[in-house]
Amino acid sequence: MVTKKKKIKLKEGVSEPTLKRLPGYLTYLKRIQKLGHINVSAPTIASELELDPTQIVKDLTVTGIKGKPKVGYNIAELILTIEEYLGFNKKNEAFLVGAGKLGQAILSYHELQGFGINIITAFDIDPKKINTEYGKTVILHMDKLGDLAQRLGVSIGILTTPPNVAQKTAKAMVKSGIKAIWNLTPVKLKLPKGVIVQDTSMFANVAILLKKFHDLHDIKPD
Protein backbone atom coordinates (compact mmCIF):
# COMPACT_ATOMS: atom_id res chain seq x y z
CA MET A 1 0.00 0.00 0.00
CA VAL A 2 1.34 3.42 -0.97
CA THR A 3 1.18 6.02 1.77
CA LYS A 4 0.95 9.69 0.97
CA LYS A 5 3.90 11.78 2.04
CA LYS A 6 2.84 14.29 4.66
CA LYS A 7 3.45 17.93 3.90
CA ILE A 8 6.16 19.22 6.22
CA LYS A 9 5.02 22.01 8.52
CA LEU A 10 7.27 24.22 10.59
CA LYS A 11 6.57 24.97 14.24
CA GLU A 12 5.11 28.34 13.27
CA GLY A 13 2.71 26.64 10.87
CA VAL A 14 4.56 27.88 7.77
CA SER A 15 4.85 25.33 4.99
CA GLU A 16 8.09 24.59 3.16
CA PRO A 17 6.59 25.60 -0.21
CA THR A 18 5.95 29.06 1.22
CA LEU A 19 9.51 29.35 2.46
CA LYS A 20 10.82 28.23 -0.92
CA ARG A 21 8.80 30.91 -2.72
CA LEU A 22 9.88 33.83 -0.50
CA PRO A 23 13.46 34.06 -1.90
CA GLY A 24 11.98 34.24 -5.39
CA TYR A 25 9.86 37.19 -4.35
CA LEU A 26 12.95 38.80 -2.83
CA THR A 27 14.98 38.46 -6.03
CA TYR A 28 12.17 39.98 -8.09
CA LEU A 29 11.65 42.83 -5.63
CA LYS A 30 15.32 43.77 -5.63
CA ARG A 31 15.33 43.77 -9.42
CA ILE A 32 12.37 46.15 -9.78
CA GLN A 33 13.69 48.31 -6.94
CA LYS A 34 16.84 48.93 -9.01
CA LEU A 35 14.57 50.01 -11.86
CA GLY A 36 13.15 52.74 -9.64
CA HIS A 37 9.82 51.21 -8.61
CA ILE A 38 8.47 52.27 -5.20
CA ASN A 39 5.38 50.10 -4.71
CA VAL A 40 4.20 46.78 -6.08
CA SER A 41 0.93 44.85 -5.90
CA ALA A 42 0.37 41.13 -5.40
CA PRO A 43 -1.20 40.80 -8.89
CA THR A 44 1.90 42.39 -10.44
CA ILE A 45 4.19 39.95 -8.63
CA ALA A 46 1.87 37.11 -9.60
CA SER A 47 1.91 38.07 -13.26
CA GLU A 48 5.72 38.24 -13.34
CA LEU A 49 6.31 35.00 -11.44
CA GLU A 50 3.31 33.12 -12.90
CA LEU A 51 1.69 32.49 -9.52
CA ASP A 52 -1.73 33.06 -8.00
CA PRO A 53 -2.14 36.54 -6.39
CA THR A 54 -4.02 35.03 -3.44
CA GLN A 55 -1.12 32.66 -2.78
CA ILE A 56 1.33 35.55 -2.82
CA VAL A 57 -0.71 37.49 -0.28
CA LYS A 58 -0.82 34.42 1.97
CA ASP A 59 2.90 33.88 1.62
CA LEU A 60 3.76 37.48 2.45
CA THR A 61 1.36 37.53 5.39
CA VAL A 62 3.56 35.05 7.30
CA THR A 63 6.25 37.75 7.50
CA GLY A 64 3.82 40.05 9.30
CA ILE A 65 3.51 42.61 6.52
CA LYS A 66 0.24 43.71 4.94
CA GLY A 67 -0.34 45.55 1.70
CA LYS A 68 -2.44 48.69 1.33
CA PRO A 69 -5.57 48.83 -0.84
CA LYS A 70 -4.90 50.27 -4.34
CA VAL A 71 -1.24 50.74 -3.40
CA GLY A 72 0.11 47.31 -2.63
CA TYR A 73 3.41 46.95 -0.82
CA ASN A 74 6.23 49.40 -0.34
CA ILE A 75 9.09 47.56 -2.04
CA ALA A 76 11.87 48.71 0.31
CA GLU A 77 9.83 47.77 3.37
CA LEU A 78 8.83 44.43 1.86
CA ILE A 79 12.45 43.55 1.05
CA LEU A 80 13.58 44.30 4.60
CA THR A 81 10.65 42.36 6.07
CA ILE A 82 11.31 39.23 4.00
CA GLU A 83 15.06 39.39 4.69
CA GLU A 84 14.46 39.71 8.40
CA TYR A 85 11.91 36.89 8.43
CA LEU A 86 14.22 34.50 6.55
CA GLY A 87 17.32 35.56 8.48
CA PHE A 88 19.03 36.82 5.32
CA ASN A 89 19.98 40.05 7.09
CA LYS A 90 21.98 38.13 9.69
CA LYS A 91 25.45 36.62 9.36
CA ASN A 92 24.83 32.90 9.68
CA GLU A 93 28.37 31.52 9.69
CA ALA A 94 28.89 28.12 8.13
CA PHE A 95 31.55 25.56 7.29
CA LEU A 96 31.82 23.88 3.90
CA VAL A 97 33.02 20.28 3.85
CA GLY A 98 34.33 18.90 0.58
CA ALA A 99 36.45 21.34 -1.45
CA GLY A 100 36.17 19.57 -4.80
CA LYS A 101 34.78 21.15 -7.97
CA LEU A 102 31.30 21.60 -6.51
CA GLY A 103 32.63 22.91 -3.22
CA GLN A 104 34.91 25.35 -5.04
CA ALA A 105 31.99 26.61 -7.09
CA ILE A 106 30.05 27.31 -3.88
CA LEU A 107 33.05 29.08 -2.37
CA SER A 108 33.27 31.29 -5.45
CA TYR A 109 29.62 32.27 -5.25
CA HIS A 110 29.98 35.33 -3.03
CA GLU A 111 26.33 36.28 -3.58
CA LEU A 112 25.50 33.53 -1.07
CA GLN A 113 26.25 36.02 1.70
CA GLY A 114 23.29 38.04 0.47
CA PHE A 115 21.12 35.09 1.42
CA GLY A 116 22.37 34.88 5.00
CA ILE A 117 25.17 32.32 4.63
CA ASN A 118 28.77 33.31 5.33
CA ILE A 119 31.23 30.47 4.70
CA ILE A 120 34.18 31.18 6.95
CA THR A 121 36.24 28.02 6.36
CA ALA A 122 36.23 24.93 4.15
CA PHE A 123 37.48 21.44 4.98
CA ASP A 124 38.90 18.56 2.95
CA ILE A 125 41.29 15.61 3.28
CA ASP A 126 43.23 16.12 0.05
CA PRO A 127 46.82 17.11 1.01
CA LYS A 128 47.07 19.26 -2.13
CA LYS A 129 44.18 21.46 -0.98
CA ILE A 130 45.07 21.84 2.70
CA ASN A 131 46.13 25.36 3.73
CA THR A 132 45.32 26.77 0.29
CA GLU A 133 42.73 29.43 -0.46
CA TYR A 134 39.81 29.32 -2.84
CA GLY A 135 37.49 32.24 -3.24
CA LYS A 136 39.34 33.91 -0.34
CA THR A 137 38.38 30.98 1.90
CA VAL A 138 41.09 28.91 3.58
CA ILE A 139 40.80 25.13 3.20
CA LEU A 140 41.77 23.19 6.31
CA HIS A 141 42.10 19.49 7.08
CA MET A 142 38.94 17.73 8.20
CA ASP A 143 40.61 16.89 11.51
CA LYS A 144 40.29 20.54 12.56
CA LEU A 145 36.51 20.69 12.07
CA GLY A 146 35.51 19.67 15.59
CA ASP A 147 37.82 22.07 17.38
CA LEU A 148 36.92 25.06 15.21
CA ALA A 149 33.18 24.35 15.34
CA GLN A 150 33.29 24.45 19.13
CA ARG A 151 35.60 27.44 19.43
CA LEU A 152 33.78 29.55 16.84
CA GLY A 153 30.29 28.33 17.68
CA VAL A 154 29.50 27.36 14.08
CA SER A 155 26.57 24.97 13.79
CA ILE A 156 25.71 25.17 10.07
CA GLY A 157 27.47 23.00 7.52
CA ILE A 158 27.41 22.64 3.73
CA LEU A 159 28.14 19.12 2.47
CA THR A 160 29.72 18.87 -0.99
CA THR A 161 31.74 15.67 -0.77
CA PRO A 162 31.68 12.74 -3.25
CA PRO A 163 28.60 10.54 -2.65
CA ASN A 164 30.62 7.56 -1.37
CA VAL A 165 31.82 9.48 1.70
CA ALA A 166 28.78 11.73 2.28
CA GLN A 167 27.17 9.69 5.09
CA LYS A 168 30.45 9.21 6.96
CA THR A 169 31.33 12.88 6.61
CA ALA A 170 27.88 14.02 7.72
CA LYS A 171 28.18 11.94 10.89
CA ALA A 172 31.55 13.53 11.58
CA MET A 173 30.02 16.99 11.09
CA VAL A 174 27.25 16.24 13.57
CA LYS A 175 29.74 14.84 16.06
CA SER A 176 31.67 18.10 15.73
CA GLY A 177 28.62 20.13 16.71
CA ILE A 178 26.99 20.88 13.36
CA LYS A 179 23.21 21.01 13.85
CA ALA A 180 22.05 21.97 10.35
CA ILE A 181 23.37 20.60 7.05
CA TRP A 182 22.75 21.83 3.53
CA ASN A 183 23.24 18.57 1.67
CA LEU A 184 24.34 19.05 -1.95
CA THR A 185 25.10 15.37 -2.48
CA PRO A 186 22.58 12.86 -3.92
CA VAL A 187 22.80 10.75 -0.75
CA LYS A 188 19.86 10.48 1.65
CA LEU A 189 21.57 11.11 4.96
CA LYS A 190 20.66 9.15 8.08
CA LEU A 191 21.35 11.36 11.07
CA PRO A 192 20.05 11.72 14.65
CA LYS A 193 16.73 13.43 15.28
CA GLY A 194 17.12 17.12 15.85
CA VAL A 195 19.67 17.57 13.07
CA ILE A 196 18.24 19.70 10.26
CA VAL A 197 19.04 18.44 6.76
CA GLN A 198 18.04 20.34 3.64
CA ASP A 199 18.61 18.28 0.48
CA THR A 200 19.37 19.97 -2.81
CA SER A 201 19.79 17.26 -5.43
CA MET A 202 21.08 18.54 -8.77
CA PHE A 203 20.76 14.99 -10.10
CA ALA A 204 17.03 14.92 -9.39
CA ASN A 205 16.53 18.32 -11.03
CA VAL A 206 18.51 17.26 -14.09
CA ALA A 207 16.40 14.10 -14.35
CA ILE A 208 13.21 16.20 -14.33
CA LEU A 209 14.65 18.62 -16.88
CA LEU A 210 15.68 15.86 -19.29
CA LYS A 211 12.41 13.96 -18.91
CA LYS A 212 10.38 17.08 -19.69
CA PHE A 213 12.65 17.89 -22.63
CA HIS A 214 12.40 14.39 -24.07
CA ASP A 215 8.64 14.27 -23.64
CA LEU A 216 8.18 17.70 -25.23
CA HIS A 217 10.29 16.85 -28.26
CA ASP A 218 9.36 13.17 -28.34
CA ILE A 219 12.99 12.12 -28.05
CA LYS A 220 13.50 8.44 -27.39
CA PRO A 221 16.35 7.51 -25.00
CA ASP A 222 19.19 5.43 -26.47
C-alpha positions as CSV (number, residue, x, y, z in Angstrom):
1,M,0.0,0.0,0.0
2,V,1.3,3.4,-1.0
3,T,1.2,6.0,1.8
4,K,1.0,9.7,1.0
5,K,3.9,11.8,2.0
6,K,2.8,14.3,4.7
7,K,3.5,17.9,3.9
8,I,6.2,19.2,6.2
9,K,5.0,22.0,8.5
10,L,7.3,24.2,10.6
11,K,6.6,25.0,14.2
12,E,5.1,28.3,13.3
13,G,2.7,26.6,10.9
14,V,4.6,27.9,7.8
15,S,4.8,25.3,5.0
16,E,8.1,24.6,3.2
17,P,6.6,25.6,-0.2
18,T,5.9,29.1,1.2
19,L,9.5,29.4,2.5
20,K,10.8,28.2,-0.9
21,R,8.8,30.9,-2.7
22,L,9.9,33.8,-0.5
23,P,13.5,34.1,-1.9
24,G,12.0,34.2,-5.4
25,Y,9.9,37.2,-4.4
26,L,12.9,38.8,-2.8
27,T,15.0,38.5,-6.0
28,Y,12.2,40.0,-8.1
29,L,11.6,42.8,-5.6
30,K,15.3,43.8,-5.6
31,R,15.3,43.8,-9.4
32,I,12.4,46.1,-9.8
33,Q,13.7,48.3,-6.9
34,K,16.8,48.9,-9.0
35,L,14.6,50.0,-11.9
36,G,13.1,52.7,-9.6
37,H,9.8,51.2,-8.6
38,I,8.5,52.3,-5.2
39,N,5.4,50.1,-4.7
40,V,4.2,46.8,-6.1
41,S,0.9,44.8,-5.9
42,A,0.4,41.1,-5.4
43,P,-1.2,40.8,-8.9
44,T,1.9,42.4,-10.4
45,I,4.2,40.0,-8.6
46,A,1.9,37.1,-9.6
47,S,1.9,38.1,-13.3
48,E,5.7,38.2,-13.3
49,L,6.3,35.0,-11.4
50,E,3.3,33.1,-12.9
51,L,1.7,32.5,-9.5
52,D,-1.7,33.1,-8.0
53,P,-2.1,36.5,-6.4
54,T,-4.0,35.0,-3.4
55,Q,-1.1,32.7,-2.8
56,I,1.3,35.5,-2.8
57,V,-0.7,37.5,-0.3
58,K,-0.8,34.4,2.0
59,D,2.9,33.9,1.6
60,L,3.8,37.5,2.4
61,T,1.4,37.5,5.4
62,V,3.6,35.1,7.3
63,T,6.2,37.7,7.5
64,G,3.8,40.1,9.3
65,I,3.5,42.6,6.5
66,K,0.2,43.7,4.9
67,G,-0.3,45.5,1.7
68,K,-2.4,48.7,1.3
69,P,-5.6,48.8,-0.8
70,K,-4.9,50.3,-4.3
71,V,-1.2,50.7,-3.4
72,G,0.1,47.3,-2.6
73,Y,3.4,46.9,-0.8
74,N,6.2,49.4,-0.3
75,I,9.1,47.6,-2.0
76,A,11.9,48.7,0.3
77,E,9.8,47.8,3.4
78,L,8.8,44.4,1.9
79,I,12.5,43.6,1.0
80,L,13.6,44.3,4.6
81,T,10.6,42.4,6.1
82,I,11.3,39.2,4.0
83,E,15.1,39.4,4.7
84,E,14.5,39.7,8.4
85,Y,11.9,36.9,8.4
86,L,14.2,34.5,6.5
87,G,17.3,35.6,8.5
88,F,19.0,36.8,5.3
89,N,20.0,40.0,7.1
90,K,22.0,38.1,9.7
91,K,25.4,36.6,9.4
92,N,24.8,32.9,9.7
93,E,28.4,31.5,9.7
94,A,28.9,28.1,8.1
95,F,31.6,25.6,7.3
96,L,31.8,23.9,3.9
97,V,33.0,20.3,3.9
98,G,34.3,18.9,0.6
99,A,36.5,21.3,-1.4
100,G,36.2,19.6,-4.8
101,K,34.8,21.1,-8.0
102,L,31.3,21.6,-6.5
103,G,32.6,22.9,-3.2
104,Q,34.9,25.3,-5.0
105,A,32.0,26.6,-7.1
106,I,30.0,27.3,-3.9
107,L,33.0,29.1,-2.4
108,S,33.3,31.3,-5.4
109,Y,29.6,32.3,-5.2
110,H,30.0,35.3,-3.0
111,E,26.3,36.3,-3.6
112,L,25.5,33.5,-1.1
113,Q,26.2,36.0,1.7
114,G,23.3,38.0,0.5
115,F,21.1,35.1,1.4
116,G,22.4,34.9,5.0
117,I,25.2,32.3,4.6
118,N,28.8,33.3,5.3
119,I,31.2,30.5,4.7
120,I,34.2,31.2,7.0
121,T,36.2,28.0,6.4
122,A,36.2,24.9,4.1
123,F,37.5,21.4,5.0
124,D,38.9,18.6,3.0
125,I,41.3,15.6,3.3
126,D,43.2,16.1,0.0
127,P,46.8,17.1,1.0
128,K,47.1,19.3,-2.1
129,K,44.2,21.5,-1.0
130,I,45.1,21.8,2.7
131,N,46.1,25.4,3.7
132,T,45.3,26.8,0.3
133,E,42.7,29.4,-0.5
134,Y,39.8,29.3,-2.8
135,G,37.5,32.2,-3.2
136,K,39.3,33.9,-0.3
137,T,38.4,31.0,1.9
138,V,41.1,28.9,3.6
139,I,40.8,25.1,3.2
140,L,41.8,23.2,6.3
141,H,42.1,19.5,7.1
142,M,38.9,17.7,8.2
143,D,40.6,16.9,11.5
144,K,40.3,20.5,12.6
145,L,36.5,20.7,12.1
146,G,35.5,19.7,15.6
147,D,37.8,22.1,17.4
148,L,36.9,25.1,15.2
149,A,33.2,24.3,15.3
150,Q,33.3,24.5,19.1
151,R,35.6,27.4,19.4
152,L,33.8,29.6,16.8
153,G,30.3,28.3,17.7
154,V,29.5,27.4,14.1
155,S,26.6,25.0,13.8
156,I,25.7,25.2,10.1
157,G,27.5,23.0,7.5
158,I,27.4,22.6,3.7
159,L,28.1,19.1,2.5
160,T,29.7,18.9,-1.0
161,T,31.7,15.7,-0.8
162,P,31.7,12.7,-3.2
163,P,28.6,10.5,-2.6
164,N,30.6,7.6,-1.4
165,V,31.8,9.5,1.7
166,A,28.8,11.7,2.3
167,Q,27.2,9.7,5.1
168,K,30.5,9.2,7.0
169,T,31.3,12.9,6.6
170,A,27.9,14.0,7.7
171,K,28.2,11.9,10.9
172,A,31.5,13.5,11.6
173,M,30.0,17.0,11.1
174,V,27.2,16.2,13.6
175,K,29.7,14.8,16.1
176,S,31.7,18.1,15.7
177,G,28.6,20.1,16.7
178,I,27.0,20.9,13.4
179,K,23.2,21.0,13.8
180,A,22.1,22.0,10.3
181,I,23.4,20.6,7.0
182,W,22.8,21.8,3.5
183,N,23.2,18.6,1.7
184,L,24.3,19.1,-1.9
185,T,25.1,15.4,-2.5
186,P,22.6,12.9,-3.9
187,V,22.8,10.7,-0.8
188,K,19.9,10.5,1.7
189,L,21.6,11.1,5.0
190,K,20.7,9.2,8.1
191,L,21.4,11.4,11.1
192,P,20.0,11.7,14.7
193,K,16.7,13.4,15.3
194,G,17.1,17.1,15.9
195,V,19.7,17.6,13.1
196,I,18.2,19.7,10.3
197,V,19.0,18.4,6.8
198,Q,18.0,20.3,3.6
199,D,18.6,18.3,0.5
200,T,19.4,20.0,-2.8
201,S,19.8,17.3,-5.4
202,M,21.1,18.5,-8.8
203,F,20.8,15.0,-10.1
204,A,17.0,14.9,-9.4
205,N,16.5,18.3,-11.0
206,V,18.5,17.3,-14.1
207,A,16.4,14.1,-14.3
208,I,13.2,16.2,-14.3
209,L,14.7,18.6,-16.9
210,L,15.7,15.9,-19.3
211,K,12.4,14.0,-18.9
212,K,10.4,17.1,-19.7
213,F,12.6,17.9,-22.6
214,H,12.4,14.4,-24.1
215,D,8.6,14.3,-23.6
216,L,8.2,17.7,-25.2
217,H,10.3,16.8,-28.3
218,D,9.4,13.2,-28.3
219,I,13.0,12.1,-28.0
220,K,13.5,8.4,-27.4
221,P,16.4,7.5,-25.0
222,D,19.2,5.4,-26.5
